[in-house]
Amino acid sequence: MQPSLPNRAIEWREQCLFLLDQRRLPLIVDFVRLETAQEAFTAIKEMVVRGAPAIGITAAYAVVLSAQQHSMSNSSDTELQSLKTLIAADIDYLALARPTAVNLAWALARMRQVLDQCNAVDVAALCLALEQTAVQMQQADIIANRRMGELGAAYIEKGSAVMTHCNAGALATAGYGTALGVIRAAHAQGKLSCVFANETRPWFQGARLTAWELQQEGIATQLLADSAAASAIQQKAIEWIIVGADRVAANGDVANKIGTYALAVLARYHGKKFMVVAPDSTIDMATSSGADIEIEERAASELTELNGAVFAAPEVLAWNPVFDLTPANLVDVLVTNRGVIEAPNRAKIEALMA
């Protein structure tokens, strides 16, 4: 029997951060204990935690860990300012962990604002202000996810089959999920006939994480090879492709897990609908279009090896972008916690975020 899904993939307790190690799921449920900002950086970089909202929340708690790590017993103004300088340096360092997911930069900017504007009289008060902010961000993410779930589910007709890609569920957020939040809400309303989950190479987040999450809740699920998506859309009466996002540009272009763009093209060709589900923290008004988004590339070994065993041709070159860009004109519905935009474009997004 597979272990059950914990209530949270991110837990703050004992003044430490505990992350569910998503590299070991679904066969092993194991939490990693983090006590320093440097450990949090490594956890983000090595994908112990993944998913844009979850990365942002982890980064917020990493700033709290930094404050605790550098805190001093003396509460003089000089030492308080020194502490702020050390924390600010860690914020800069954490921002380098992964480049594409905007929630990382968003969360760190919010924590930096607290750091700069906090009128704490001593170190303890500063640490508490940062901790309270991180906790609020985690709680707000769950509320946002549930709101998006209800908004997105309103578009799903009874008896529908849907497809999703990568993992945009409770594991990728503070809880509940973005794309899977919509799927959970639609399931609770008795609307879904089946969810088709793409395996999502090369880390198999769909096979290891999404299929597992859906199984836990008794949601009818079929796993697909990524290359079977076109045939499934053609043959399986799939009405919606529902995905999350790592960044949405100001014009509505979407950066998400590699393979998302292909699904949007397939949906348009087959006359199906394509839904992107993302909180407002994932909408980057400072990025004009997808052309301005840095796409992270990872090691070739992720494509040529599996659990340390090499299965590709020896020394073959490999291109391993983690994300791709879906143009806004291929998105039928953008669901956010602020509301829903049909056929998103710059003017509609500016109005939503105003």
N, C-alpha and C positions, 0 to 999 in steps of 0.2 A: 504494500500500500504506500502511495506517495504521501509525504508529509503535507500537512494542511497549510494554507496561506495564512501568515501572521496578520494581525489587525493592521499593522503599520510596517512599512519598509524602512522608515526613519523614526528613531526613538531618541528622545532627549531625556536622560535620567542619570542620577548620580553625578550630575555636572559633567557628563560625558556624552558623546554622540555614538549611537549604535546604528549601524547600517546593515541591512540584510544583504549578504554577499550574493549579488545576482549572477555572478559568474558560475556559481555552484548549483543553482536551481535547475530543474525542479527536484532533483534527487536528494539534495542536501540543503537543509534550512539552517543557516549559520549566520550569526550576527558578528560583525567586526566592531570592536570597541576603538574609538578614536579619542585621543586626548590632546592633540596638537593640530594646529592649522596645516602643518606639513603633512601629517598623516591624512588629513582630509583632502589635500591637494592630490596625493597619490591615489586615494580611493576614487576620486573623480576621474583622474587621468587613466587609471587602469580598469575603469568601468565596474568597480564594486557597486557603485550607484550610477544609474543612467536614466535618461528621460529629462527633458528640459526643466519642468517644474521641480523634480526631485533634486537635480543638480543645483538649482538656485537655492532651495531650502538648505541643502547640505552646506553650501557656501556661506549662508547666513550663520548657521551654527558654527562653522569653522572660524568666523570672526569672533564669536563668543569664546571659543577655545583659545584663540590667539590672546584675547584679553586676559583670560585666566592664566595662560602660560606665562605672560609677561608681567602679570600684576606684581606689585611691590607692597610690602607691609607698611611703608611710610606713606602717608597721604598728603604730602606737601605738594604745592602747586607745581613745583619743578618736576617732581617725579610723575605726577599725573600727566603733564605734557609729554614727558619722555615716553610714557606708556602709549599715549595716543600716536606718537610717531612710529613706534614699533608695530602697533596694530595696522596703521595705514600702510606700512611696508608689506605686511602680510596680505592685505587686501589686494595690493598690486600683484603680488605673487600668485594669489589664488585666481586672479583674472586670466592667467596664462594656462590654466588647466585644460580647457577645451574652448576652441574659438567660435563655433557655430551657434550653439544654444544661447540665445540672448538672455534667458532667465538668469544665467550665471552673472553677467554684467549688471542686469537689473537688480538682483538681490544685493550684490556687493555695493552698488551705488546707494541703495537704501541704507545699508549698514554704515557706509561712509558718512552719509548725511547725519545719522544718529551720532556717530563719533564726533563729527565736527560741531554739531549744534547742541550736544548735551551739556548742560550746566552742572554736571556732577561736581560735588565738593570733594569727593574722594574716589579712590580706585574701586571700592566695592559698589558705589552708586553707578559708576560707569559700566561696570560689568553687568549689573542688574538691568540697566537700560538696554544694553545690547541683547541680553538674553530675552527680555520681554518682547523685543521687536522680532527676534527670530521665531519665538513661539507664536506670536500673532500672525506671522507670515505663513507658518505651517497650517494654522487653523483656518486662515482665510482661503488657502488653496483648496481645502476640502469643501468649504462652502461654495466656492466658485465652480468646482467640479460638479457638484450636485445640481447647481443652477444650470450649467451647460448640458448636463444629462437630460434634464427635463425639456429644455429648449430644443435640443437636437432630436429627441425622441418624438416630438410633435410632428416631424417630417416623415416618420417611418409609418408605412401603412401596415395594417394587420396581415400576417402571413408572409411578410417579406423575408428574403434571405439577404444578408449583407456580407461584405468582405472587409477585412481590416489588415493592416500591414505593420510589422514591427510590434512594439508593445507600448500602448498609450493607456495603460490601466493604473491600478492602485500602485503598482511597483514603480511606475514612472512619475508619480506625483506624491503628494502628501497622503493620498488615499482616494479611493473610488475611481479616478481616472478621467481622461479627456475623451478620446474616441471610445474607450471602453465604458466610460461613464454614460455616454449616449446609448451604447449597446445594453448596459445594465438596466437603464431606465426603460428602454423599449422592451426588454425581456420581462421586467416587472409588470408592464402593461399588457403582456400577453401578445405582443406584436410579432415576435421573431419566429421564423421557421427554422433557421440555421445560420450560424456564423462561420464563414470560411476564413481561416487564419493562415496567412502566408508564412512560410517557415522563416523567411528573412535572413538570408545569408549576409555576412559570414558568421555572425554571432548567434544566429538562430533564436532571436528574441521572440519571434512568433511561435516557434515550436516549443521552446523551453518555458516561456513566460506567459504569453497570451493564452495559448491553449490550456495551460495549467490554471491560470486565473479563471477562465471560463468554465473549466471542469469543476472547480471548487463551488461554483454557484449553480451547477446543474443546467448550464446554458448549452444547448445542442451545438456542437462544434465539429468541423471537419478541417483537418490540417492539409495544406497544399504546398507542393514545391513551388517556389517563386515562378518557375517557368510554366506552371500550369494555370496561372492566373487568367490568361487570355481565354483559354478553353473553358474555364469555370464560368467566366462572365458570359461567354457565348451560350453555354449549355445549362446552367444551373439556376436560371431565373433570379439572378442577383440584381437587386434594384439599387442598392447604394454601396459605394466604397467609402468607408469612414476611416479617417486617419487623424493623427495628432499633428503637431508641428514643433519644430525647434526654433524657428523664427518666421515671423510674417512681416514682410517689408511694408512700407507705407502705401505702396500701390497695390498690395494684396498678393504679391508673389510669395510663395511658400517654400521654405527650406525644411525638408523632413528626411527621414531615413531613405537611403538609396533604394530606388525601386518605386518610390511614390510617384514620380513624374510619369513613369511608364503606365501606372495604374490610371492616372488621370487621362492620359491619351486613350487608353483602352475604354474607359468609361464613356468618353465623348464619342468615340467611333461606334460603340454599341448602343448609344442612346440611353446610357445609365447615368445616375447622379453621383457627384463627387462632393463629399462633405469633409471640411477641415474643422477640427475642434481644438481651440486653444484659448487659454485665459488672456486677459489684456496685458499681462506681464510678458507675453510672448510676442506681442505686436511692437515692432521697433520703428517708431516714427522717425528716428534719426537715420534709418536706412531707406533710401529712396526707392530702390528696386532690388530684385534678386541679384542683379549683376554686381551689387555692392557687398554681397554677403560672402564672407570667407568660408570656403568649403573645406572642412577638415579631411585630411588624408592620413590613413593609418598604415601600419606596417604591412608589407606584402605577405608576411608569414600568416596573417589572419586568413588569407585566401589559399595558401599553399599547405597549411598544416591544420590538423584537427587533434586537439588534446596532445600536442607535442609530436604527433606522428606526421611525417611528411608524406603527402599523397600526390602532389603535383610533379610535373617533370622537373628534374634537378636544375636548380639555378634559373628557372624561368622567371622572367620579369612579370610583375603584376601591378596593376593600377587599382588602388583600394580607396576610393572616396567614400566617406561615411554617409554623406547626404547628397541629395540632388535638389534641383529647383523646379517647382511647378509654377508656370505662369498663372497669374490671377484669372485670365480668361478661360482657364480650364476648371476653375473652382465654382461649383454651383451654389454652395452654401458655406459661409464661414460662421461658425457658432462660437461666441465668446460669452463670458459671464456678464458683459454689458448689454448683450443682445445679439441678434442674428442679422447677418448681412447676406442677402442673395446677390449673386453675381458681383462679388466685391471689386471695388476699384478705389482709387486714391480719394476721391471726393467722399465716398461712403465711409471709408475708414477714418478720414479726418473728422467727419461728423460724429462718428461713434466715440472717438477718443477725445473729442473736444471737452 
